[in-house]
Amino acid sequence: MKRLLNTLYVTTEGAALRKDGENLVAEVEGDERARVPLHMLASVVLYGPILVSPALMGACAGAGITMVLLDRAGRFQARVEGPVTGNVLLRRAQYRASDAAEDIVRSIVLGKIANQRAVLMRSLRDHGESQDRAAREAVEAAAERMAHVLRRVERADETVDALRGSEGEAANLYFAVFGHLIRSPDPGLAFRGRSRRPPLDPVNAVLSFLYTLLAHDCRSACEGVGLDPAVGFLHRDRPGRPSLALDLMEELRAPFADRLALSLINRRQIRERDFRLLDGGAVVLSDDARKLVLTAWQERKREERTHPFLGEKAPFGLVPWLQAQLLARHLRSDLDAYPPWFWS
């Protein structure tokens, strides 16, 4: 089993990172705040203006430690990595499969819709009795319609475009009732629909932030097994877009990011006061709230769950890597189909 290494998140503006022997050292105004052995790191994620020494950057590149630069709002800016590696035969198989991707896309869409529906069903089991009747009925109706979409995707011989349409239909059903899953007393944490680039309300700000973290992990997983993260199946190719990483994260959004966002909000660990409104209408997490979310994200990645296909327990943080491995095995014809990750 692959070892679950750490991701270091640096969120303090003006912090400086340098190399000291085989360690990464983080300083703020000349005071050492953290020291981490390089062999314990998988990646470093920097928020806002952070200084990085050339020696540390070179050491990270040589050790296969990726650096990701995000702006203050958590939007991706750049990625610094060493020489690109990968299995050329595997990538050629990936490119061929992308031209006839119906089976792989069907598996991804099945996993995504099933996991979104599982989030709704979990909410009904946990809080259905305390919900008002209209909200409960709306969630039940959405779950039922999503089950119908699932059956259609599973049984029908649909084209990739038709599968994308089914995925979009299920996503609309899911987010139309997502607000009913929120139990915070803060009126500012009401959810009225998905907004992105930029997120226009606090709930969308948390979701977008978590999706950014998940996309980073999925891209690293693709590269780690030798796949090309730019060539996907569900997501169309577009210059600069890691389409395969976005494919891989689709089935993981609901159980990884959405469930964590709901937990933080419903447990009142995040409140309306933990957000800032930027010029242009974007809503972002405050510095303290962002650190809280990052801590919860890292704790979530250490939780173990039995993998439904492999039958072995693994930390959540290794699931993207396991799914990338299974996809690679399918592309090499070791598996008849790509098995999505189902959450229950």
C-alpha positions in Angstrom: 0.0 0.0 0.0 1.2 3.5 -0.8 2.3 5.6 2.1 0.1 8.5 3.0 2.4 11.5 3.1 1.6 15.0 4.3 0.6 18.1 2.5 1.9 21.3 4.1 -0.4 24.3 3.9 1.1 27.7 4.4 -1.5 30.4 4.9 0.3 33.2 6.7 1.0 36.1 4.4 4.6 37.1 4.3 5.9 33.8 5.6 9.2 32.6 4.2 10.2 29.0 3.4 13.8 27.8 3.1 15.8 24.6 3.1 17.9 23.6 6.1 19.6 20.3 5.5 16.9 17.9 4.6 14.2 19.9 6.2 11.7 22.6 5.1 11.7 25.5 7.5 8.9 28.0 7.7 9.6 31.5 9.2 7.5 34.5 10.0 9.3 37.8 10.5 12.5 35.8 11.2 11.0 33.5 13.8 10.9 29.8 13.0 7.3 28.5 13.1 7.7 25.0 11.6 10.3 22.5 10.6 9.3 19.5 8.5 11.5 16.7 7.0 11.3 16.7 3.2 10.8 12.9 3.1 7.5 13.3 5.0 6.0 15.6 2.4 4.0 14.9 -0.7 3.2 18.5 -1.6 3.3 22.1 -0.4 0.3 24.5 -0.9 0.9 28.2 -0.6 -1.8 30.8 -0.1 -1.1 34.4 -1.1 2.3 36.1 -1.0 4.7 33.5 0.4 8.5 33.6 -0.1 10.3 30.4 -1.2 14.0 30.1 -1.5 15.5 28.7 -4.8 17.3 26.0 -2.8 14.0 24.7 -1.3 12.3 24.9 -4.7 15.0 22.9 -6.3 15.0 20.3 -3.5 11.3 19.9 -3.7 11.4 19.4 -7.4 14.1 16.8 -7.1 12.3 14.9 -4.4 9.0 14.9 -6.3 7.3 17.3 -3.9 4.9 19.5 -5.8 4.4 23.2 -4.9 1.0 24.7 -5.7 0.4 28.5 -5.6 -3.0 29.8 -4.8 -4.2 33.4 -4.4 -5.8 34.8 -1.3 -9.2 33.5 -2.4 -7.9 30.0 -2.9 -7.9 30.2 -6.7 -5.2 28.2 -8.5 -2.3 30.3 -9.9 0.6 28.0 -10.6 2.2 24.6 -10.0 5.9 24.0 -9.6 7.1 20.4 -10.1 10.1 18.5 -11.3 10.6 16.6 -14.5 7.3 15.0 -15.7 7.4 11.2 -15.4 4.9 8.6 -16.6 4.5 5.3 -18.4 4.5 6.2 -22.1 2.6 3.0 -23.0 0.0 3.7 -20.3 -0.5 7.2 -21.6 -0.9 6.0 -25.2 -3.6 3.7 -24.0 -5.2 6.6 -22.1 -5.2 8.7 -25.3 -6.8 5.9 -27.3 -9.5 5.3 -24.7 -10.4 9.0 -24.6 -11.7 8.8 -28.1 -14.2 6.1 -27.2 -14.8 6.8 -23.5 -18.4 5.7 -23.0 -17.7 2.9 -20.5 -15.3 4.9 -18.4 -17.6 7.9 -18.4 -20.5 5.7 -17.4 -18.6 4.4 -14.4 -17.6 8.0 -13.3 -21.2 9.3 -13.6 -22.6 6.3 -11.7 -20.2 6.9 -8.9 -20.9 10.6 -8.7 -24.7 10.3 -8.8 -24.7 7.4 -6.3 -22.5 9.3 -3.9 -24.6 12.5 -4.2 -27.7 10.5 -3.5 -26.0 8.8 -0.5 -25.4 12.2 1.0 -29.1 13.0 0.7 -30.1 9.6 2.2 -27.7 10.0 5.1 -29.2 13.4 5.9 -32.7 11.8 5.8 -31.6 9.1 8.2 -29.8 11.5 10.6 -32.1 14.5 10.6 -35.2 13.6 8.6 -37.4 13.4 11.7 -36.4 17.0 12.8 -36.8 18.5 9.3 -40.0 20.3 8.4 -42.3 18.2 6.2 -41.8 20.2 3.0 -38.0 20.0 3.3 -38.1 16.3 4.0 -40.4 15.6 1.1 -38.2 17.7 -1.3 -35.1 15.8 -0.3 -37.0 12.4 -0.7 -38.3 13.4 -4.1 -34.8 14.5 -5.3 -33.3 11.2 -4.1 -36.0 9.2 -5.9 -35.5 11.1 -9.2 -31.8 10.6 -8.8 -32.3 6.9 -8.4 -34.2 7.0 -11.7 -31.3 8.8 -13.4 -29.0 6.1 -12.0 -31.0 3.3 -13.4 -31.1 5.0 -16.8 -27.3 5.5 -16.8 -26.7 2.0 -15.7 -28.9 0.3 -18.2 -28.9 2.5 -21.3 -26.3 2.4 -24.0 -25.8 6.2 -23.9 -23.3 8.4 -25.7 -20.8 10.4 -23.8 -22.8 13.6 -24.4 -26.0 11.8 -23.1 -24.1 10.7 -20.0 -22.9 14.2 -19.5 -26.5 15.3 -19.7 -27.5 12.8 -17.0 -24.7 13.9 -14.8 -25.9 17.5 -15.1 -29.5 16.5 -14.4 -28.5 14.7 -11.2 -26.3 17.6 -10.1 -29.2 20.1 -10.6 -31.5 17.8 -8.5 -28.8 17.5 -5.8 -28.0 21.2 -5.4 -31.7 22.2 -5.6 -32.2 20.5 -2.2 -28.7 20.9 -0.8 -29.8 23.9 1.3 -32.2 21.6 3.2 -29.2 19.7 4.6 -27.9 22.8 6.3 -28.9 23.2 9.9 -27.0 26.3 10.9 -29.0 29.1 12.7 -27.1 31.8 10.8 -29.2 33.3 8.0 -26.1 34.1 6.1 -25.3 30.4 5.7 -28.4 29.6 3.7 -27.7 27.9 0.4 -29.7 29.1 -2.7 -27.8 27.4 -5.5 -24.3 26.6 -6.7 -22.1 29.5 -7.7 -18.5 29.4 -8.6 -15.7 31.5 -10.1 -16.3 33.3 -7.8 -18.4 31.8 -5.1 -21.1 34.4 -4.1 -22.1 33.1 -0.6 -20.4 31.4 2.4 -21.5 27.9 1.6 -20.3 28.1 -1.9 -17.0 29.5 -0.6 -16.5 26.5 1.6 -17.4 24.1 -1.2 -15.1 25.8 -3.8 -12.3 25.8 -1.3 -12.6 22.1 -0.6 -13.0 21.3 -4.3 -9.7 23.1 -4.9 -8.0 20.9 -2.3 -9.5 17.7 -3.7 -8.5 18.6 -7.3 -4.9 19.0 -6.2 -4.9 15.6 -4.6 -6.5 14.0 -7.6 -4.0 15.6 -10.0 -1.2 14.3 -7.8 -2.7 10.9 -7.8 -3.0 10.8 -11.7 0.7 11.9 -12.0 1.7 9.4 -9.3 0.5 6.4 -11.3 1.8 7.7 -14.6 -1.4 9.0 -16.2 -1.7 12.3 -18.0 -3.9 14.6 -15.9 -4.7 16.8 -18.9 -6.5 14.1 -20.9 -9.9 13.1 -19.4 -13.0 11.3 -20.4 -16.0 13.0 -18.8 -14.4 16.5 -19.1 -13.5 17.7 -22.5 -9.9 18.6 -23.3 -9.1 22.2 -22.8 -5.7 23.9 -22.7 -4.5 24.3 -19.1 -7.3 22.2 -17.6 -6.4 19.0 -15.7 -9.4 17.1 -17.2 -8.5 13.7 -15.9 -8.0 15.0 -12.3 -11.5 16.6 -12.6 -12.9 13.3 -13.8 -11.4 11.5 -10.9 -12.7 14.0 -8.3 -16.3 13.8 -9.6 -17.2 10.6 -7.7 -15.4 12.0 -4.6 -16.9 15.5 -4.3 -20.0 14.5 -2.3 -18.5 12.2 0.3 -15.2 14.1 0.7 -16.0 17.8 0.2 -19.7 18.2 0.6 -20.0 16.0 3.7 -17.1 17.8 5.3 -18.7 21.2 4.5 -22.0 20.2 6.0 -20.3 18.8 9.1 -18.4 22.0 9.7 -21.5 24.2 9.2 -24.0 22.0 11.0 -21.7 21.6 14.0 -21.3 25.4 14.1 -17.6 25.2 13.7 -18.0 27.7 10.9 -20.3 30.7 11.4 -21.4 33.6 9.3 -18.8 35.8 10.8 -16.0 33.6 9.4 -16.3 35.0 5.8 -15.2 38.2 4.0 -16.8 39.8 1.0 -14.2 40.9 -1.6 -14.5 43.6 -4.3 -16.4 42.1 -7.2 -18.8 40.1 -5.0 -16.6 37.0 -4.2 -17.0 35.6 -0.7 -14.0 34.0 0.9 -13.1 32.3 4.2 -11.3 34.4 6.8 -7.7 33.3 7.7 -8.7 31.6 10.9 -11.6 29.8 9.3 -9.4 28.6 6.4 -7.0 27.1 8.9 -9.9 25.4 10.6 -11.1 23.9 7.3 -7.5 22.8 6.4 -7.2 21.0 9.8 -10.5 19.3 9.3 -9.5 18.3 5.8 -6.3 16.7 6.9 -8.1 14.9 9.7 -10.7 13.6 7.2 -7.9 12.2 5.0 -6.7 10.1 7.9 -10.0 8.5 8.5 -10.2 4.9 7.2 -12.9 3.2 5.2 -13.1 -0.2 3.5 -12.6 0.2 -0.2 -15.8 -1.3 -1.9 -13.9 -2.9 -4.7 -10.6 -3.9 -3.1 -12.2 -5.0 0.2 -9.3 -3.4 2.2 -9.3 -0.6 4.6 -7.5 2.6 3.5 -7.4 6.2 4.6 -9.6 8.6 2.7 -6.4 10.4 1.6 -5.3 7.4 -0.4 -8.6 7.0 -2.2 -7.7 9.3 -5.2 -4.5 7.3 -5.6 -6.3 3.9 -5.4 -8.9 5.1 -8.0 -6.1 6.3 -10.3 -4.4 2.9 -9.9 -7.7 1.1 -10.8 -8.2 3.4 -13.8 -4.6 2.6 -15.0 -5.2 -1.1 -14.5 -8.3 -0.8 -16.7 -6.5 1.1 -19.4 -3.8 -1.7 -19.4 -6.6 -4.2 -19.8 -6.0 -5.8 -16.4 -9.6 -4.9 -15.4 -12.6 -5.3 -17.6 -14.1 -2.0 -16.4 -13.2 1.0 -14.2 -14.8 0.4 -10.7 -16.0 3.8 -9.2 -15.7 4.4 -5.5 -19.1 4.2 -3.8 -19.6 5.8 -0.4 -22.2 4.5 2.1 
